[in-house]
Structure formats: C-alpha cells, structure tokens
Amino acid sequence: MRRLFVAGNWKMNTNLASGKELAKAVAAEATRLGDVIDVAVCPPFPYLASVKTELQGSKVKLGAQNVWFAAPGAFTGETAVEMLTDVGCSWVILGHSERRQILGEKDELINKKIAAATSEDLGVIFCIGELLEDRQAARTEAVLETQLAGGLANLDAAVMGQIVIAYEPVWAIGTGVTASPEQAEGAHAFIRGWLTKQYGAKVADGVRILYGGSVKADNAEILLSQPNVDGALVGGASLTAAQFGPILQAAAKCAAAG
Ligand code: PGA
C-alpha cells in the first residue's frame, strides 16, 4: 500500500509568529500520531527557515510553493532549487492552478521546474486539474492528459519516485465545494492509468496521487479511503492546527485500516 501523504499549502498566509506557532502545533500532532503517514507543510518563502527550526525533532517535512529552474545567478526575485534544499526543503509544489491562472504559468515552464527540482534532491508535488467549464464539457480527462504530458515531458521513470501528483479540480479549490469521492477516485484512476501507459504498472503503482480542493476534517476520511487517493493537499484547512489536526488524524485512521 502507498503511504498516505498530507501536505499543507499555506499559500500567501501566516506571518512569522503565526507560521512558527502553526508549524510547532503540526509537528506535535504528527509526533503524537506516530510515524504512520507522511506530513509536510509548505509556508511562504520568508518563513521557510524559521518553520524548519520549529519542525526539528519531528518527521514533518518542509515544502516550498515555487522554484526557478536555473542555477543560481541573475534572476531577480527567483529562488534556485539548491537554495530550497539548503534551508531544508524536501518538497516543492509546482503547477498549482493559482500559478497557472494568476501568474500565467504554462506546462512547458512547469516541466522545466519539475526537471530542475528532480535533478536535485527535491520532491515535487505536481498539481493538475480541470476548470469547471472543462468538467461540464466532459473535457476533464483531456485536460489532465495535456497537463500530465506537458508537465512530465522528457522525464523518465527513474524520477517518478520523486514526484507526487496532486489532482486539484480548480472548481473545488477554496470554494468549499469538494469533489465527490467518486469524482476524485475517477480522476485519480485515470491519472494512474495514464502513468501506467507512460511508465509501466510497477512505477505507476508506486506514485502517490493526492486530492486537493476544499479538503476538511469532515470529508478527509471518505476521500482518503478511495483506492487511488493517496493523500491530500490542503489549503485553507491547513492554516489552523484545529482544522489540520483532524485531517491528519483521519489519514492516520485510514492508514491503520490499510
Ligand atoms: P483549499 O486549497 O484546500 O483551500 O481548497 C487547496 C490547494 O489549493 O492546494
């Protein structure tokens, strides 16, 4: 069975004090639950190093929300892969719909970033997902296929161990509307099928596919019980220990249930 992975995407939220406090609370809860699931928090850039300090002694990993693909140099405002690993990041979120839509990131750029991250020791949480109009027009699978093929272009099976896919239907992000367990499972099974075609069953079976989009304490368990849902990427509900803790507990319960 794939080990469940729950990551908190803090987006552009918290400040130094509240970020540290939240990290400490997540670390305490993860330690209390035991080493049964993987947990990560992804704070804004300025807080990465301080949050890392709060996570010390726990198994909670640190993730960033973006990276640039080139080696350190003249790229004002950008951050290199080795800078992230230097401050203790294990993960980076790439392909998030907010970056695709608000910052105009295209599959080709996302692909370069994924290649750069995986060429070093940085894991990638690679986000894909369809817009509401895509789903309504029955284009969900076509969109997922385009984003997968574009984002993973020229990446061979060897790096797939460093990549986690996050299926995040755009209509479910921050809206309070969650995909039904059937919708999530359908999309995840499609993604795994695509990975199987591309990389073979052995590799595809090992890739974790997280669900993201209004995951909350009261829907986490049913979503995480789906056979192809291997964790969650949580935005809004990762911003307080009171909401994130029960999601971690739901994941630990699902892990125990096998
Ligand atoms: P949400 O965000 O949980 O607030 O819907 C998820 C995400 O964008 O990663």
py3Dmol code that shows the C-alpha trace and the ligand (Angstrom):
import py3Dmol

protein = """\
ATOM      1  CA  MET A   1       0.000   0.000   0.000  1.00  0.00           C
ATOM      2  CA  ARG A   2       1.190   3.526  -0.776  1.00  0.00           C
ATOM      3  CA  ARG A   3       1.945   5.533   2.335  1.00  0.00           C
ATOM      4  CA  LEU A   4      -0.561   8.357   2.761  1.00  0.00           C
ATOM      5  CA  PHE A   5       0.822  11.866   2.437  1.00  0.00           C
ATOM      6  CA  VAL A   6      -0.891  15.007   3.733  1.00  0.00           C
ATOM      7  CA  ALA A   7       0.642  18.361   2.814  1.00  0.00           C
ATOM      8  CA  GLY A   8      -0.482  21.786   3.957  1.00  0.00           C
ATOM      9  CA  ASN A   9      -0.264  24.501   1.325  1.00  0.00           C
ATOM     10  CA  TRP A  10      -0.246  27.710   3.334  1.00  0.00           C
ATOM     11  CA  LYS A  11      -0.279  29.828   0.154  1.00  0.00           C
ATOM     12  CA  MET A  12       0.338  33.528   0.915  1.00  0.00           C
ATOM     13  CA  ASN A  13      -0.817  33.286   4.514  1.00  0.00           C
ATOM     14  CA  THR A  14       0.518  33.447   8.080  1.00  0.00           C
ATOM     15  CA  ASN A  15       3.179  35.767   9.426  1.00  0.00           C
ATOM     16  CA  LEU A  16       6.443  34.807  11.085  1.00  0.00           C
ATOM     17  CA  ALA A  17       4.949  34.336  14.540  1.00  0.00           C
ATOM     18  CA  SER A  18       1.772  32.539  13.469  1.00  0.00           C
ATOM     19  CA  GLY A  19       3.679  30.388  10.967  1.00  0.00           C
ATOM     20  CA  LYS A  20       6.085  29.220  13.634  1.00  0.00           C
ATOM     21  CA  GLU A  21       3.249  28.517  16.040  1.00  0.00           C
ATOM     22  CA  LEU A  22       1.336  26.558  13.415  1.00  0.00           C
ATOM     23  CA  ALA A  23       4.435  24.546  12.469  1.00  0.00           C
ATOM     24  CA  LYS A  24       5.044  23.678  16.090  1.00  0.00           C
ATOM     25  CA  ALA A  25       1.460  22.504  16.540  1.00  0.00           C
ATOM     26  CA  VAL A  26       1.574  20.398  13.346  1.00  0.00           C
ATOM     27  CA  ALA A  27       4.866  18.845  14.459  1.00  0.00           C
ATOM     28  CA  ALA A  28       3.373  17.989  17.851  1.00  0.00           C
ATOM     29  CA  GLU A  29       0.274  16.411  16.316  1.00  0.00           C
ATOM     30  CA  ALA A  30       2.281  14.422  13.762  1.00  0.00           C
ATOM     31  CA  THR A  31       4.561  13.127  16.517  1.00  0.00           C
ATOM     32  CA  ARG A  32       1.553  12.188  18.637  1.00  0.00           C
ATOM     33  CA  LEU A  33       0.082  10.181  15.747  1.00  0.00           C
ATOM     34  CA  GLY A  34       3.322   8.233  15.266  1.00  0.00           C
ATOM     35  CA  ASP A  35       5.194   7.505  12.084  1.00  0.00           C
ATOM     36  CA  VAL A  36       2.201   6.199  10.138  1.00  0.00           C
ATOM     37  CA  ILE A  37       1.706   8.850   7.438  1.00  0.00           C
ATOM     38  CA  ASP A  38       3.888  11.419   5.687  1.00  0.00           C
ATOM     39  CA  VAL A  39       3.226  15.054   6.546  1.00  0.00           C
ATOM     40  CA  ALA A  40       4.579  18.280   5.054  1.00  0.00           C
ATOM     41  CA  VAL A  41       3.924  21.980   5.466  1.00  0.00           C
ATOM     42  CA  CYS A  42       4.593  24.493   2.707  1.00  0.00           C
ATOM     43  CA  PRO A  43       4.920  28.016   4.128  1.00  0.00           C
ATOM     44  CA  PRO A  44       5.687  31.207   2.201  1.00  0.00           C
ATOM     45  CA  PHE A  45       9.362  31.690   1.267  1.00  0.00           C
ATOM     46  CA  PRO A  46      10.341  34.179   4.007  1.00  0.00           C
ATOM     47  CA  TYR A  47       9.315  31.739   6.725  1.00  0.00           C
ATOM     48  CA  LEU A  48      10.878  28.517   5.392  1.00  0.00           C
ATOM     49  CA  ALA A  49      13.988  28.540   7.578  1.00  0.00           C
ATOM     50  CA  SER A  50      12.138  29.545  10.754  1.00  0.00           C
ATOM     51  CA  VAL A  51       9.441  26.941  10.178  1.00  0.00           C
ATOM     52  CA  LYS A  52      12.143  24.324   9.603  1.00  0.00           C
ATOM     53  CA  THR A  53      13.518  25.079  13.051  1.00  0.00           C
ATOM     54  CA  GLU A  54      10.082  24.501  14.590  1.00  0.00           C
ATOM     55  CA  LEU A  55       9.798  21.143  12.796  1.00  0.00           C
ATOM     56  CA  GLN A  56      13.087  19.858  14.184  1.00  0.00           C
ATOM     57  CA  GLY A  57      12.702  16.624  16.072  1.00  0.00           C
ATOM     58  CA  SER A  58       9.510  15.734  14.202  1.00  0.00           C
ATOM     59  CA  LYS A  59       9.045  13.823  10.931  1.00  0.00           C
ATOM     60  CA  VAL A  60       7.141  16.700   9.322  1.00  0.00           C
ATOM     61  CA  LYS A  61       8.819  17.770   6.084  1.00  0.00           C
ATOM     62  CA  LEU A  62       9.235  21.264   4.730  1.00  0.00           C
ATOM     63  CA  GLY A  63       7.984  22.272   1.289  1.00  0.00           C
ATOM     64  CA  ALA A  64       8.167  25.429  -0.803  1.00  0.00           C
ATOM     65  CA  GLN A  65       5.451  26.763  -3.098  1.00  0.00           C
ATOM     66  CA  ASN A  66       7.577  27.542  -6.161  1.00  0.00           C
ATOM     67  CA  VAL A  67      11.093  27.373  -7.557  1.00  0.00           C
ATOM     68  CA  TRP A  68      13.017  28.633 -10.576  1.00  0.00           C
ATOM     69  CA  PHE A  69      14.617  26.138 -12.941  1.00  0.00           C
ATOM     70  CA  ALA A  70      18.028  27.727 -13.480  1.00  0.00           C
ATOM     71  CA  ALA A  71      21.197  27.548 -11.407  1.00  0.00           C
ATOM     72  CA  PRO A  72      21.866  30.470  -9.061  1.00  0.00           C
ATOM     73  CA  GLY A  73      22.610  33.677 -10.942  1.00  0.00           C
ATOM     74  CA  ALA A  74      20.989  36.809 -12.268  1.00  0.00           C
ATOM     75  CA  PHE A  75      17.286  36.032 -11.789  1.00  0.00           C
ATOM     76  CA  THR A  76      15.940  38.845  -9.632  1.00  0.00           C
ATOM     77  CA  GLY A  77      13.164  37.698  -7.368  1.00  0.00           C
ATOM     78  CA  GLU A  78      13.590  33.991  -8.054  1.00  0.00           C
ATOM     79  CA  THR A  79      14.769  31.076  -5.907  1.00  0.00           C
ATOM     80  CA  ALA A  80      17.003  28.198  -7.038  1.00  0.00           C
ATOM     81  CA  VAL A  81      16.473  24.528  -6.236  1.00  0.00           C
ATOM     82  CA  GLU A  82      19.656  24.329  -4.176  1.00  0.00           C
ATOM     83  CA  MET A  83      18.524  27.277  -2.059  1.00  0.00           C
ATOM     84  CA  LEU A  84      15.423  25.314  -1.116  1.00  0.00           C
ATOM     85  CA  THR A  85      17.355  22.176  -0.236  1.00  0.00           C
ATOM     86  CA  ASP A  86      19.872  24.342   1.628  1.00  0.00           C
ATOM     87  CA  VAL A  87      17.193  25.580   4.030  1.00  0.00           C
ATOM     88  CA  GLY A  88      15.853  22.057   4.482  1.00  0.00           C
ATOM     89  CA  CYS A  89      13.053  21.744   1.929  1.00  0.00           C
ATOM     90  CA  SER A  90      12.151  18.228   0.880  1.00  0.00           C
ATOM     91  CA  TRP A  91       9.285  19.251  -1.402  1.00  0.00           C
ATOM     92  CA  VAL A  92       8.160  21.939  -3.788  1.00  0.00           C
ATOM     93  CA  ILE A  93       4.623  22.497  -5.070  1.00  0.00           C
ATOM     94  CA  LEU A  94       4.599  23.047  -8.850  1.00  0.00           C
ATOM     95  CA  GLY A  95       1.832  23.516 -11.389  1.00  0.00           C
ATOM     96  CA  HIS A  96      -0.642  24.894  -8.868  1.00  0.00           C
ATOM     97  CA  SER A  97      -3.733  26.327 -10.564  1.00  0.00           C
ATOM     98  CA  GLU A  98      -3.208  29.707  -8.902  1.00  0.00           C
ATOM     99  CA  ARG A  99       0.183  29.960 -10.587  1.00  0.00           C
ATOM    100  CA  ARG A 100      -1.226  28.685 -13.876  1.00  0.00           C
ATOM    101  CA  GLN A 101      -4.120  31.138 -13.824  1.00  0.00           C
ATOM    102  CA  ILE A 102      -2.876  34.220 -11.983  1.00  0.00           C
ATOM    103  CA  LEU A 103       0.809  34.075 -12.946  1.00  0.00           C
ATOM    104  CA  GLY A 104       0.248  32.552 -16.379  1.00  0.00           C
ATOM    105  CA  GLU A 105       2.482  29.510 -15.910  1.00  0.00           C
ATOM    106  CA  LYS A 106       2.324  27.095 -18.824  1.00  0.00           C
ATOM    107  CA  ASP A 107       3.029  23.367 -18.987  1.00  0.00           C
ATOM    108  CA  GLU A 108       6.409  23.997 -20.624  1.00  0.00           C
ATOM    109  CA  LEU A 109       7.661  26.185 -17.753  1.00  0.00           C
ATOM    110  CA  ILE A 110       6.257  23.795 -15.164  1.00  0.00           C
ATOM    111  CA  ASN A 111       8.111  20.970 -16.936  1.00  0.00           C
ATOM    112  CA  LYS A 112      11.406  22.851 -16.683  1.00  0.00           C
ATOM    113  CA  LYS A 113      10.826  23.448 -12.989  1.00  0.00           C
ATOM    114  CA  ILE A 114       9.963  19.789 -12.367  1.00  0.00           C
ATOM    115  CA  ALA A 115      13.083  18.696 -14.253  1.00  0.00           C
ATOM    116  CA  ALA A 116      15.257  21.089 -12.229  1.00  0.00           C
ATOM    117  CA  ALA A 117      13.803  20.004  -8.882  1.00  0.00           C
ATOM    118  CA  THR A 118      14.092  16.290  -9.625  1.00  0.00           C
ATOM    119  CA  SER A 119      17.648  16.650 -10.920  1.00  0.00           C
ATOM    120  CA  GLU A 120      18.499  17.604  -7.333  1.00  0.00           C
ATOM    121  CA  ASP A 121      17.187  16.004  -4.197  1.00  0.00           C
ATOM    122  CA  LEU A 122      13.866  17.842  -4.155  1.00  0.00           C
ATOM    123  CA  GLY A 123      10.496  16.115  -4.301  1.00  0.00           C
ATOM    124  CA  VAL A 124       7.734  17.642  -6.419  1.00  0.00           C
ATOM    125  CA  ILE A 125       4.050  17.913  -5.636  1.00  0.00           C
ATOM    126  CA  PHE A 126       2.858  18.349  -9.207  1.00  0.00           C
ATOM    127  CA  CYS A 127      -0.650  19.844  -9.358  1.00  0.00           C
ATOM    128  CA  ILE A 128      -3.067  19.306 -12.207  1.00  0.00           C
ATOM    129  CA  GLY A 129      -6.799  19.836 -12.505  1.00  0.00           C
ATOM    130  CA  GLU A 130      -9.629  20.972 -14.713  1.00  0.00           C
ATOM    131  CA  LEU A 131     -11.758  24.118 -14.674  1.00  0.00           C
ATOM    132  CA  LEU A 132     -15.493  23.895 -14.048  1.00  0.00           C
ATOM    133  CA  GLU A 133     -16.217  24.515 -17.738  1.00  0.00           C
ATOM    134  CA  ASP A 134     -13.895  21.639 -18.655  1.00  0.00           C
ATOM    135  CA  ARG A 135     -15.782  19.278 -16.386  1.00  0.00           C
ATOM    136  CA  GLN A 136     -19.137  20.489 -17.666  1.00  0.00           C
ATOM    137  CA  ALA A 137     -17.992  19.919 -21.238  1.00  0.00           C
ATOM    138  CA  ALA A 138     -16.652  16.422 -20.367  1.00  0.00           C
ATOM    139  CA  ARG A 139     -13.106  17.573 -21.061  1.00  0.00           C
ATOM    140  CA  THR A 140     -11.669  16.618 -17.651  1.00  0.00           C
ATOM    141  CA  GLU A 141      -9.605  13.676 -18.892  1.00  0.00           C
ATOM    142  CA  ALA A 142      -8.329  15.579 -21.921  1.00  0.00           C
ATOM    143  CA  VAL A 143      -7.168  18.439 -19.692  1.00  0.00           C
ATOM    144  CA  LEU A 144      -5.484  16.089 -17.226  1.00  0.00           C
ATOM    145  CA  GLU A 145      -3.763  14.273 -20.073  1.00  0.00           C
ATOM    146  CA  THR A 146      -2.439  17.535 -21.568  1.00  0.00           C
ATOM    147  CA  GLN A 147      -1.169  18.743 -18.200  1.00  0.00           C
ATOM    148  CA  LEU A 148       0.457  15.385 -17.404  1.00  0.00           C
ATOM    149  CA  ALA A 149       2.092  15.063 -20.817  1.00  0.00           C
ATOM    150  CA  GLY A 150       3.288  18.675 -20.745  1.00  0.00           C
ATOM    151  CA  GLY A 151       4.488  18.769 -17.161  1.00  0.00           C
ATOM    152  CA  LEU A 152       6.233  15.402 -17.288  1.00  0.00           C
ATOM    153  CA  ALA A 153       7.650  15.700 -20.825  1.00  0.00           C
ATOM    154  CA  ASN A 154      11.085  14.078 -21.185  1.00  0.00           C
ATOM    155  CA  LEU A 155      11.125  12.883 -17.603  1.00  0.00           C
ATOM    156  CA  ASP A 156      11.929   9.219 -17.330  1.00  0.00           C
ATOM    157  CA  ALA A 157      10.632   6.601 -14.945  1.00  0.00           C
ATOM    158  CA  ALA A 158      13.662   6.965 -12.673  1.00  0.00           C
ATOM    159  CA  VAL A 159      12.499  10.359 -11.383  1.00  0.00           C
ATOM    160  CA  MET A 160       8.906   9.329 -10.796  1.00  0.00           C
ATOM    161  CA  GLY A 161       9.854   8.221  -7.280  1.00  0.00           C
ATOM    162  CA  GLN A 162      10.460  11.902  -6.532  1.00  0.00           C
ATOM    163  CA  ILE A 163       7.111  13.067  -7.890  1.00  0.00           C
ATOM    164  CA  VAL A 164       3.717  13.112  -6.256  1.00  0.00           C
ATOM    165  CA  ILE A 165       0.726  14.150  -8.353  1.00  0.00           C
ATOM    166  CA  ALA A 166      -1.955  16.353  -6.794  1.00  0.00           C
ATOM    167  CA  TYR A 167      -5.322  16.238  -8.527  1.00  0.00           C
ATOM    168  CA  GLU A 168      -6.923  19.561  -7.735  1.00  0.00           C
ATOM    169  CA  PRO A 169     -10.105  20.361  -9.643  1.00  0.00           C
ATOM    170  CA  VAL A 170      -9.988  24.154  -9.944  1.00  0.00           C
ATOM    171  CA  TRP A 171     -13.699  24.457  -9.139  1.00  0.00           C
ATOM    172  CA  ALA A 172     -13.062  22.834  -5.759  1.00  0.00           C
ATOM    173  CA  ILE A 173     -10.113  24.983  -4.654  1.00  0.00           C
ATOM    174  CA  GLY A 174     -11.006  27.420  -1.903  1.00  0.00           C
ATOM    175  CA  THR A 175     -14.675  27.210  -2.832  1.00  0.00           C
ATOM    176  CA  GLY A 176     -15.979  24.894  -0.143  1.00  0.00           C
ATOM    177  CA  VAL A 177     -17.183  22.609  -2.933  1.00  0.00           C
ATOM    178  CA  THR A 178     -15.360  19.287  -2.745  1.00  0.00           C
ATOM    179  CA  ALA A 179     -15.195  16.677  -5.464  1.00  0.00           C
ATOM    180  CA  SER A 180     -17.322  13.700  -4.505  1.00  0.00           C
ATOM    181  CA  PRO A 181     -15.346  10.602  -3.544  1.00  0.00           C
ATOM    182  CA  GLU A 182     -16.461   9.081  -6.872  1.00  0.00           C
ATOM    183  CA  GLN A 183     -15.295  12.108  -8.872  1.00  0.00           C
ATOM    184  CA  ALA A 184     -11.946  12.116  -7.089  1.00  0.00           C
ATOM    185  CA  GLU A 185     -11.465   8.372  -7.478  1.00  0.00           C
ATOM    186  CA  GLY A 186     -12.430   8.560 -11.165  1.00  0.00           C
ATOM    187  CA  ALA A 187      -9.858  11.254 -11.888  1.00  0.00           C
ATOM    188  CA  HIS A 188      -7.176   9.540  -9.813  1.00  0.00           C
ATOM    189  CA  ALA A 189      -7.763   6.217 -11.565  1.00  0.00           C
ATOM    190  CA  PHE A 190      -7.485   7.999 -14.908  1.00  0.00           C
ATOM    191  CA  ILE A 191      -4.196   9.599 -13.823  1.00  0.00           C
ATOM    192  CA  ARG A 192      -2.831   6.244 -12.679  1.00  0.00           C
ATOM    193  CA  GLY A 193      -3.891   4.706 -15.965  1.00  0.00           C
ATOM    194  CA  TRP A 194      -2.017   7.421 -17.836  1.00  0.00           C
ATOM    195  CA  LEU A 195       1.075   6.845 -15.684  1.00  0.00           C
ATOM    196  CA  THR A 196       0.803   3.101 -16.376  1.00  0.00           C
ATOM    197  CA  LYS A 197       0.772   3.693 -20.128  1.00  0.00           C
ATOM    198  CA  GLN A 198       3.716   6.035 -19.836  1.00  0.00           C
ATOM    199  CA  TYR A 199       5.938   4.332 -17.264  1.00  0.00           C
ATOM    200  CA  GLY A 200       4.563   0.822 -16.733  1.00  0.00           C
ATOM    201  CA  ALA A 201       2.465  -0.625 -13.924  1.00  0.00           C
ATOM    202  CA  LYS A 202       5.271  -1.000 -11.398  1.00  0.00           C
ATOM    203  CA  VAL A 203       6.205   2.685 -11.486  1.00  0.00           C
ATOM    204  CA  ALA A 204       2.585   3.870 -11.738  1.00  0.00           C
ATOM    205  CA  ASP A 205       1.546   1.778  -8.729  1.00  0.00           C
ATOM    206  CA  GLY A 206       4.167   3.487  -6.610  1.00  0.00           C
ATOM    207  CA  VAL A 207       3.230   7.078  -7.460  1.00  0.00           C
ATOM    208  CA  ARG A 208       1.125   8.800  -4.855  1.00  0.00           C
ATOM    209  CA  ILE A 209      -1.815  10.815  -6.126  1.00  0.00           C
ATOM    210  CA  LEU A 210      -3.105  13.391  -3.643  1.00  0.00           C
ATOM    211  CA  TYR A 211      -6.513  15.041  -3.805  1.00  0.00           C
ATOM    212  CA  GLY A 212      -6.784  18.782  -3.241  1.00  0.00           C
ATOM    213  CA  GLY A 213      -9.775  21.110  -3.201  1.00  0.00           C
ATOM    214  CA  SER A 214     -11.670  22.033  -0.039  1.00  0.00           C
ATOM    215  CA  VAL A 215     -10.402  19.064   1.957  1.00  0.00           C
ATOM    216  CA  LYS A 216     -11.686  19.424   5.506  1.00  0.00           C
ATOM    217  CA  ALA A 217     -11.892  17.366   8.672  1.00  0.00           C
ATOM    218  CA  ASP A 218     -15.377  16.135   7.775  1.00  0.00           C
ATOM    219  CA  ASN A 219     -14.606  14.933   4.231  1.00  0.00           C
ATOM    220  CA  ALA A 220     -10.985  13.789   4.602  1.00  0.00           C
ATOM    221  CA  GLU A 221     -11.697  10.238   5.694  1.00  0.00           C
ATOM    222  CA  ILE A 222     -14.081   9.350   2.874  1.00  0.00           C
ATOM    223  CA  LEU A 223     -11.769  10.893   0.265  1.00  0.00           C
ATOM    224  CA  LEU A 224      -8.674   9.212   1.680  1.00  0.00           C
ATOM    225  CA  SER A 225     -10.431   5.834   1.747  1.00  0.00           C
ATOM    226  CA  GLN A 226     -10.683   5.759  -2.049  1.00  0.00           C
ATOM    227  CA  PRO A 227      -8.276   3.205  -3.505  1.00  0.00           C
ATOM    228  CA  ASN A 228      -6.406   5.671  -5.700  1.00  0.00           C
ATOM    229  CA  VAL A 229      -6.430   8.633  -3.299  1.00  0.00           C
ATOM    230  CA  ASP A 230      -3.088   8.529  -1.531  1.00  0.00           C
ATOM    231  CA  GLY A 231      -3.256  11.710   0.468  1.00  0.00           C
ATOM    232  CA  ALA A 232      -4.359  15.312   0.397  1.00  0.00           C
ATOM    233  CA  LEU A 233      -3.023  18.731  -0.478  1.00  0.00           C
ATOM    234  CA  VAL A 234      -4.832  21.021   1.919  1.00  0.00           C
ATOM    235  CA  GLY A 235      -5.086  24.794   1.567  1.00  0.00           C
ATOM    236  CA  GLY A 236      -7.495  26.696   3.796  1.00  0.00           C
ATOM    237  CA  ALA A 237      -7.892  23.932   6.365  1.00  0.00           C
ATOM    238  CA  SER A 238      -4.114  23.681   6.824  1.00  0.00           C
ATOM    239  CA  LEU A 239      -3.946  27.153   8.346  1.00  0.00           C
ATOM    240  CA  THR A 240      -5.040  26.217  11.838  1.00  0.00           C
ATOM    241  CA  ALA A 241      -3.996  23.261  13.935  1.00  0.00           C
ATOM    242  CA  ALA A 242      -7.654  22.893  14.948  1.00  0.00           C
ATOM    243  CA  GLN A 243      -8.592  22.085  11.332  1.00  0.00           C
ATOM    244  CA  PHE A 244      -5.414  20.417  10.099  1.00  0.00           C
ATOM    245  CA  GLY A 245      -5.025  18.126  13.114  1.00  0.00           C
ATOM    246  CA  PRO A 246      -8.260  16.204  12.457  1.00  0.00           C
ATOM    247  CA  ILE A 247      -7.277  15.788   8.782  1.00  0.00           C
ATOM    248  CA  LEU A 248      -4.001  14.212   9.894  1.00  0.00           C
ATOM    249  CA  GLN A 249      -5.967  12.030  12.301  1.00  0.00           C
ATOM    250  CA  ALA A 250      -8.307  10.926   9.500  1.00  0.00           C
ATOM    251  CA  ALA A 251      -5.287   9.993   7.371  1.00  0.00           C
ATOM    252  CA  ALA A 252      -3.711   8.050  10.238  1.00  0.00           C
ATOM    253  CA  LYS A 253      -7.011   6.202  10.727  1.00  0.00           C
ATOM    254  CA  CYS A 254      -7.149   5.299   7.015  1.00  0.00           C
ATOM    255  CA  ALA A 255      -3.510   4.170   7.146  1.00  0.00           C
ATOM    256  CA  ALA A 256      -4.284   1.928  10.104  1.00  0.00           C
ATOM    257  CA  ALA A 257      -7.308   0.487   8.288  1.00  0.00           C
ATOM    258  CA  GLY A 258      -4.983  -0.433   5.393  1.00  0.00           C
TER     259      GLY A 258
END
"""
ligand_1 = """\
9
PGA
P -8.169 24.508 -0.486
O -6.837 24.640 -1.404
O -7.946 23.338 0.425
O -8.239 25.829 0.250
O -9.299 24.302 -1.420
C -6.152 23.515 -1.881
C -4.998 23.943 -2.737
O -5.134 24.932 -3.482
O -3.891 23.328 -2.706
"""
view = py3Dmol.view(width=600, height=400)
view.addModel(protein, "pdb")
view.setStyle({"model": 0}, {"cartoon": {"style": "trace"}})
view.addModel(ligand_1, "xyz")
view.setStyle({"model": 1}, {"stick": {}})
view.zoomTo()
view.show()
